[in-house]
Amino acid sequence: PHACPRATQAEHLVKRGHYTAARDLLRRARAHAVACDHPEAEARTLLVEARAEASVCDYHRAIQLIQEAQAIGGAWGSVCAHRALHNRPTVRSLTRS
């Protein structure tokens, strides 16, 4: 099971192109993760948000979110960021500077 069900729901919304609904859900998911002191859930939420931003071609914001997730999630954030980047070659090329 995922650490953050709202992030999982938002991920499905992103895949279907419902970015506004996904952002709202991710905002609530991140607030909940912070309130519960759950850094892995917070990092996962940031990575799903990064995917949403990359899907609408806001690569600068996507990179910022990935870097924030890596800083919060430590090793877990790095592994998930790698997976997130694997699905987005354009973002991957931008983060290799």
Buried (B, 14 or more C-beta within 10 A) or exposed (E): EEBBEBBBBBBEBBEEEBBEBBBBBBBEBBEBBBEEEBBBBBBBBBBBBBBBBBBEEBBEBBBBBBBBBBEBBEEBBBEBBEEBBEEBEEBBEBBEE
